[in-house]
Amino acid sequence: MTSSSQLQLTQPVLGQFKKFLSIGECMVELAPLDQANEFHMGFAGDTFNTSWYMRTLRPDVETSYFTRVGTDAVSNAMLDMMSGAGVNTSFIARDPVRSVGLYLISLKDGERSFSYWREQSAARKLAQDAELLKRAMQDSDLIYFSGISLAILDPQGRQTLLDALSAARADGKRIAFDSNLRPRLWASTDEMTTMVMKAAAVSDIILPSYDDEADFFGDANIEATGIRYLGAGAKTVVIKNGAGAVHYIHEGFSHHIDPPAVGDIVDTTSAGDSFNAGFFAGLDRATSMEELIRSASQIAGQVIGRKGALVPLDLSKITI
């Protein structure tokens, strides 16, 4: 594997694409206001956050979200928010029994912690309609999912989703995956790591975070993380590393790229989700991996400078 100061791309990582599909769970978010015991209700979730930023960055690309919600008022409000943001909701199924999950953010000395209520979330049944899942993928060019998308499903649902992704990849669709390791969502660490590697085996692009990978896979260094995912069958691996250098492997090249410096860090929520959106947004435009990763880092840098998962972007300061 060759190390290069900057990989110049003979062609963009992905040819022109017109349709982006993200798969997972969007939840009700209760975030504390300045007043004691008062909260603001919003909607967020890892793969949905990426959809929201993707729609902001590439309004020319049809962005769709695939999940399952209830038929109650809060589910309707969630769909209204998605549609209002320009996200296509036509592949979102309705569940007559279940509703949407909820999480509450607590703040103590500036540190955030989260409490979740998602056992009866309709999204846990998102793979129940295999035909709808197949149609959504057939109608897409780039398909994205995460470790959380898998974790919330039962074993049958996980297999249905992986089978659909494998078939879509064989049909020429590009599959992107963020491992997004959340051990509390899995029965065991072994189950989590096994399923994440099965997901990697059906993916072209993998965007993990090194600190989690080192903790749960025992990777000796960031290069080991990249090599492990490359061995699973990925073509492109981009490893986020907090404020440290991003490491990538692509087309036989391996290199570290220092992200642009950021100002004050207000809230790291959605840092990785927005980075992923920035990376996807430049896949058919960037002339080098360095350009692509720096642009994605610029976007994440804006997001962590403000409070909340979904924040307005200053597109004039983004290079792609």
N, C-alpha and C positions, 0 to 999 in steps of 0.2 A: 504494500500500500504506500502510495507516494504522499509526502507532505509538501504542501505548496503555500506560499505566502498569500496567494489569492487564486482561487480556481475560476478562470474565465470560462464561461459556459459557451459551448459551440451553438447551443440553442437553449431556450428557457427550459427549466426543469419539467414544466408541463406545457404542452401546446395550448392554444387558445381553448378556454373552457367557458361555457355559458351557464352551467347549472351546478350549484353546490348544495349538498345535502348533509346536514348534521343530525346525529342520532343520540338521544339521551333523555335526561329529565330536567325540566324547568320546575322550580319550586317557588312557593310564596316565601319572601324574605321579610322578616320583621327586624328593622334596624333601629337602634336607640336614637332618639333625638336628644338635644341638649337638656330638655326638661326631664326631670326624674320620672321614671315609669311611663314615659310616652314613647311610642314607636311609630316609624313610618313603614307602611306596607309596600313592597315592590315585588318584582319577580326576577329570579336569576337561577343559574345552574351552569356547570362548567361548559358543556357543549352548546348550550343556548347562548352563553356569553360570547363564545366564538362566533356564532351565527350573527349576533347583534353587531359585533364589530366588523365582521365580514360585509354585512349589508351597508354599513357606514363607509367602509373603504372602497367597496366595489359595487356601486349601485347598478352597474351594467351587467352584473352576474345575478341570475335568479338564485336567491338563497332560500332554501326550504328547511323546515325543522320537522323531524319525525319523532313523535312521542305518543303518549296516550293521556288524556285528561278526563275529568268527570263531565257531568251535565249540569252542575250546580253553578251558582252565581260567581264564585271565585274562579272556577275554570273558564267561564265565559269572559271574565275580566282579563285573565291571562291571555286568551286567544285574541282579545281586542288589542291588548298591548303589543303582541307579536305582529298582528296585521298592521297596526299603526306604525310600527318600526319598519315595515316593508318586507317582513319575513313571510314567505308563503306557508300557510297552515293547512293546505288541502290534503296533506298526508297524515294529519293528526286525527287519530281515532277517538271516539267518545265512549266512556265507560258508564253504564247506568247505575253502577253500585259504588265504585270508588271515586275519590276526588284527587286533588293534587297534594304533594308533600309540602311540608313547611319547615323552615328553620328560623331560629331566633339568635341574634347576635348579642353577646354580652361584652361589655367593656370594663376592664379593671386596670387602672394605672396605664392606660393607653394600649393594653393588650386585648386582642379579640379572642373570644371563645364562642363555640357554636353548640346549640342544642337542636336536635333534629326530631321531627315527627314525620316518618315517611313509610311506615309499615303498610298502610292502606293506600299508598299512592297508586294511581292508575298507571303511572309510567312503569311500574314493576311488571306490567302485562303488555308492554309495548311490542313485544315480538309475537304476541298471540295470533295476529293476522299475518301469516306468512305471505299471502298473496299481495296484501297492501305493501308489505316491506319490499317484496320483489318489484312491484310497480314503481315504487319510489326510487329504488336504485337504478332501474332501467331508465328512468327519466332524469338521471343525474350524470355528471361527468367526474366530479370529485366528491368522494363520500368520506365523512369524518365521524369517528366515534372514540370513546375513551374507556379506561378501566372502570370508571363509575357507571358508564352505560351497561357494561357487563355485570358489575357487582350487584346491581339492584334486581337482576333477573334471577329466576329459578334455573336449575340446570338445563331443563328442556328449552327455556327461552334463550339461554346463552348459546346453546347448540344451534337453534334456529337462526339466530343472528349471525353467528360465525359461518354457517353454511351459506346464508344469503350473501354475505360479504365475499366469500370465496368464489361463489358463482359470478358475482358482479365483476370481480377482478379478472376472472377467466374470460369475461365478456369484454374486457378492455377498459373497464372503469378504474380510476385511480383511488386507492384506499389509503386514508391517513388515520393514524392512531396515536393518542397520548395515553401512556400507561396510567397516569394519575392515580397512584397507589394510595388507597384508603383502607387500611386493614380492618377498621371497625365495621366495614360493610361486608366483610367476608367471614366465612365460618372459621377459617384458619389462614395463616400466612402461606402455608403450602398450597392451599386452594387458590389463593390470590396469585402467587407467582406462576403456578401452572397455567392458569387461565390467561394471564397476561402474555405468556409466551405463545399460547395458541392463537391469541389475537394478533400478535406480531407476525405469525406465520402467514396470515392472510392480508398483510399490509405492505404497501409500497413505501410509505413515508412514516417514520416514527419520531415522535417529539417528546421524549421523556425528560424528567428532571433528575439531575445526578444525585442530589442528597438522598432522595427517596430510594433510588436504585441501589446506591451503596448500602443503605440500611437493610434492605430486604433481599437483595440478590447477592450481597457480599462482594460487589465489584471492587477490585483493588484500586482502580483509578477510573477516570472518565473515559479513557480510551477503551478500557475493558467493557464498559457499558455499550459503547458503539459497536465493538466487534461482536458482542453477544447478539445484539439485534440484527446486525448484518448477517450473521450466521443463521438466524431464523428465517431469512428470506427477504428482508427489506432492501430497497434500492438506495434509499436516502435516510440517514439518521442524523438528527439535529438535537443535541443534548443541552438543555438549559441548565444554568449553574448559578442561580441567584444573581448576585452582582459580579460574579466571576466570568471568565471567558467561556463563550459558547463553543462547543466542540462539534464538528460535523464530519460525516463521511459521505462522499458522493462521487460517483463515477471513478472509483479507485483512488480518490484523493481524501486525505485526512488532515484537518487543520483546526487550530483554535482561533477564535475571533473575539477580541475585546469589545464588549458593547459600549455604546456612547455613555458618557457620564450622565447621571441623573441628579436632579436637585433634591429637595427635601422629600423623603418618603412618608406619605400620609397614610396609605392603606394599600397593602400588597394583594388584596382580594382581586382576582381576575388578571393578575400579572401574566401568568402562563397562558390563560385563555386568550388574552388580547395579543400576546406574542404569536400564538398559533394563527390567529386571524391575519395578522400582518404577514406572516410567512406565506399563507395560502394566497393572500391577495397579490403577492408579487411573483407567484410561480410561473406565470406566462409573460412576465415583463422583465425580470432581473437579468442582467448580463453577467453577473458573478454571484457566487454564494455569499461572498462578503457583503455585497450590496443588499442582497435579500435578507440576510440575518441582521444587518445594521438597521434596516428599515423596520423589521419586526421588533427590534429592541427599542427603537425610538417610540413606537406605539405603546409598548409596555411601560416605558419610562413616563409617558404622559399619564397613563392610567394609574400608576402607583403614586402619582403626585396629587391625586384627588380622592375624596372619600366615596366609596361605593364600588359595586361590581361593574356598573354600566355608566360611563361618564362621557361627556362630549369630547371629541378629538379636534385638535387644531391641525387640519389637513395640510396647511401651508408649511408646516414644519416636518412633513413626512416626505422622504425622497422618492418613493415609488407611488 
